């Protein structure tokens, strides 16, 4: 990365954001959410899916998609381990990072 003046500031900003994240994690940790059965089952399926083989060098968009798929799988793991089914919904405590990743994906 080229050290243009604005990127030095962005790097410093990134460190401050990470420090805020440490405080949020210490205070929140997990958030309780309700998810419809269909999306909860899809998340569990993502966790249970075997992705065989490696992957070729990726473009930024491909990396971002794979990263989101990994976040979905982690939510599926949380549902499998500590989800509580209530009729057509699941109630699960998600790590705040996973909840944030889902929120960012929706925007």
Residue frames as qw, qx, qy, qz and C-alpha x, y, z in Angstrom:
[[0.000, 0.892, 0.452, 0.000, 0.00, 0.00, 0.00],
 [0.381, 0.499, -0.029, 0.778, 1.32, 3.40, -0.91],
 [0.370, -0.497, -0.502, 0.604, 1.81, 5.72, 2.07],
 [0.026, 0.565, 0.262, 0.782, -0.14, 8.67, 0.75],
 [0.067, -0.224, 0.447, -0.864, -1.07, 11.09, 3.48],
 [0.680, -0.187, -0.032, -0.708, -4.74, 10.10, 3.52],
 [0.854, -0.023, -0.513, -0.086, -3.90, 6.40, 3.82],
 [0.332, 0.171, -0.655, 0.657, -1.71, 7.09, 6.84],
 [0.391, -0.157, 0.286, -0.860, -4.77, 8.75, 8.41],
 [0.818, -0.050, -0.317, -0.478, -6.98, 5.83, 7.32],
 [0.661, 0.089, -0.697, 0.264, -4.55, 3.38, 8.96],
 [0.040, 0.129, -0.567, 0.813, -4.70, 5.43, 12.18],
 [0.605, -0.098, 0.009, -0.790, -8.51, 5.55, 11.91],
 [0.792, 0.015, -0.577, -0.197, -8.56, 1.77, 11.49],
 [0.410, 0.084, -0.732, 0.537, -6.62, 1.37, 14.75],
 [0.274, -0.083, 0.372, -0.883, -9.14, 3.58, 16.58],
 [0.750, -0.026, -0.282, -0.598, -12.02, 1.58, 15.10],
 [0.692, 0.046, -0.711, 0.118, -10.37, -1.63, 16.33],
 [0.129, 0.095, -0.641, 0.751, -9.99, -0.13, 19.82],
 [0.546, -0.060, 0.103, -0.829, -13.70, 0.73, 19.82],
 [0.782, 0.039, -0.532, -0.323, -14.43, -2.83, 18.71],
 [0.440, 0.086, -0.785, 0.427, -12.51, -4.20, 21.70],
 [0.185, -0.024, 0.488, -0.852, -14.67, -2.12, 24.05],
 [0.693, 0.027, -0.182, -0.697, -17.88, -3.13, 22.30],
 [0.696, 0.076, -0.711, -0.061, -16.91, -6.80, 22.46],
 [0.241, 0.059, -0.750, 0.613, -16.16, -6.54, 26.18],
 [0.320, 0.063, 0.366, -0.871, -19.54, -4.91, 26.84],
 [0.733, 0.198, -0.092, -0.644, -21.80, -6.78, 24.46],
 [0.335, -0.256, 0.906, 0.041, -20.21, -10.06, 23.39],
 [0.069, 0.259, 0.909, 0.318, -23.41, -11.63, 22.11],
 [0.401, 0.095, 0.059, -0.909, -26.81, -10.38, 21.04],
 [0.400, 0.253, 0.865, -0.168, -30.01, -12.39, 21.07],
 [0.324, 0.260, -0.380, -0.826, -31.81, -12.50, 17.73],
 [0.676, 0.288, 0.619, -0.279, -34.86, -14.22, 16.26],
 [0.100, 0.357, -0.664, -0.649, -34.54, -15.62, 12.76],
 [0.817, 0.208, -0.016, -0.538, -37.17, -17.14, 10.49],
 [0.861, -0.124, 0.493, 0.013, -36.86, -20.90, 10.05],
 [0.795, 0.582, 0.106, 0.136, -35.93, -20.69, 6.36],
 [0.286, 0.840, -0.369, 0.276, -32.90, -18.45, 6.85],
 [0.542, -0.593, 0.560, -0.200, -31.83, -20.30, 10.00],
 [0.916, 0.075, 0.394, 0.030, -31.92, -23.61, 8.15],
 [0.656, 0.719, -0.078, 0.215, -29.97, -22.10, 5.24],
 [0.079, -0.831, 0.491, -0.250, -27.30, -20.90, 7.68],
 [0.745, -0.340, 0.565, -0.105, -27.04, -24.36, 9.26],
 [0.885, 0.403, 0.214, 0.093, -26.76, -25.87, 5.77],
 [0.374, 0.848, -0.301, 0.225, -23.89, -23.47, 5.02],
 [0.396, -0.669, 0.595, -0.204, -22.13, -24.67, 8.17],
 [0.825, -0.087, 0.553, -0.079, -22.64, -28.34, 7.31],
 [0.748, 0.661, -0.040, -0.050, -21.55, -27.97, 3.67],
 [0.736, -0.326, 0.345, 0.483, -18.15, -29.34, 2.71],
 [0.390, 0.885, -0.178, -0.184, -16.17, -27.01, 0.50],
 [0.885, -0.119, 0.302, 0.333, -13.60, -29.25, -1.13],
 [0.653, 0.433, 0.178, 0.595, -10.47, -28.09, -2.83],
 [0.334, -0.380, -0.093, 0.858, -8.67, -24.81, -2.74],
 [0.334, 0.871, 0.336, -0.126, -9.45, -21.66, -4.59],
 [0.609, 0.413, 0.151, 0.660, -7.62, -19.74, -7.25],
 [0.214, -0.126, -0.153, 0.956, -6.44, -16.17, -6.78],
 [0.052, 0.718, 0.690, -0.075, -9.50, -14.04, -6.18],
 [0.077, 0.546, 0.161, 0.818, -10.70, -10.65, -7.25],
 [0.088, -0.136, 0.490, -0.856, -11.81, -8.36, -4.41],
 [0.666, -0.089, -0.077, -0.737, -15.51, -9.10, -5.08],
 [0.798, 0.011, -0.594, -0.097, -14.89, -12.86, -5.01],
 [0.347, 0.112, -0.691, 0.624, -12.99, -12.57, -1.72],
 [0.321, -0.129, 0.297, -0.890, -15.83, -10.51, -0.22],
 [0.784, -0.066, -0.302, -0.539, -18.42, -13.10, -1.30],
 [0.711, 0.033, -0.678, 0.187, -16.39, -15.96, 0.18],
 [0.119, 0.147, -0.575, 0.796, -15.95, -13.98, 3.39],
 [0.553, -0.128, 0.094, -0.818, -19.72, -13.43, 3.65],
 [0.828, -0.025, -0.497, -0.259, -20.32, -17.15, 3.04],
 [0.501, 0.093, -0.707, 0.490, -17.91, -17.93, 5.88],
 [0.193, -0.152, 0.403, -0.882, -19.78, -15.52, 8.18],
 [0.748, -0.093, -0.203, -0.625, -23.05, -17.26, 7.29],
 [0.754, 0.032, -0.652, 0.073, -21.49, -20.63, 8.13],
 [0.228, 0.126, -0.646, 0.717, -20.40, -19.31, 11.54],
 [0.503, -0.120, 0.170, -0.839, -23.96, -18.18, 12.20],
 [0.825, -0.006, -0.448, -0.343, -25.09, -21.68, 11.21],
 [0.530, 0.104, -0.731, 0.417, -22.65, -23.12, 13.75],
 [0.131, -0.133, 0.476, -0.859, -24.07, -20.85, 16.45],
 [0.712, -0.070, -0.112, -0.690, -27.61, -21.96, 15.57],
 [0.780, 0.060, -0.620, -0.052, -26.54, -25.62, 15.67],
 [0.430, 0.097, -0.689, 0.575, -24.84, -25.24, 19.04],
 [0.076, -0.242, -0.595, 0.763, -27.10, -22.90, 20.97],
 [0.323, -0.132, -0.339, -0.874, -30.15, -22.09, 18.87],
 [0.251, 0.234, 0.815, -0.468, -33.58, -22.67, 20.39],
 [0.110, -0.241, -0.699, -0.664, -36.39, -23.45, 17.95],
 [0.239, 0.371, 0.571, -0.692, -39.70, -21.78, 18.69],
 [0.608, 0.615, 0.417, -0.279, -42.28, -22.74, 16.10],
 [0.695, 0.639, 0.193, 0.266, -41.20, -21.08, 12.83],
 [0.110, 0.911, -0.296, 0.264, -38.30, -19.15, 14.35],
 [0.803, -0.100, -0.371, 0.455, -34.99, -19.83, 16.01],
 [0.277, -0.945, 0.112, -0.130, -33.71, -17.76, 18.92],
 [0.868, 0.067, -0.134, 0.473, -29.94, -17.64, 19.08],
 [0.326, -0.878, 0.127, 0.327, -27.25, -15.62, 20.79],
 [0.747, 0.556, 0.028, 0.363, -24.90, -14.43, 18.04],
 [0.558, -0.306, -0.012, 0.771, -21.46, -13.03, 18.56],
 [0.131, 0.839, 0.148, -0.507, -21.69, -9.31, 17.97],
 [0.105, -0.469, 0.608, 0.632, -19.17, -9.67, 15.11],
 [0.184, 0.224, 0.904, 0.314, -21.43, -12.18, 13.31],
 [0.147, 0.770, 0.569, -0.248, -24.49, -10.02, 13.87],
 [0.008, -0.767, 0.156, 0.622, -22.55, -7.03, 12.52],
 [0.173, -0.203, 0.777, 0.570, -21.43, -8.98, 9.46],
 [0.190, 0.501, 0.836, 0.122, -25.03, -9.92, 8.73],
 [0.072, 0.850, 0.308, -0.422, -26.13, -6.32, 9.16],
 [0.083, -0.597, 0.435, 0.669, -23.37, -5.07, 6.82],
 [0.212, 0.068, 0.871, 0.437, -24.38, -7.66, 4.21],
 [0.175, 0.676, 0.712, -0.076, -27.96, -6.37, 4.29],
 [0.000, -0.825, -0.101, 0.556, -26.94, -2.79, 3.56]]
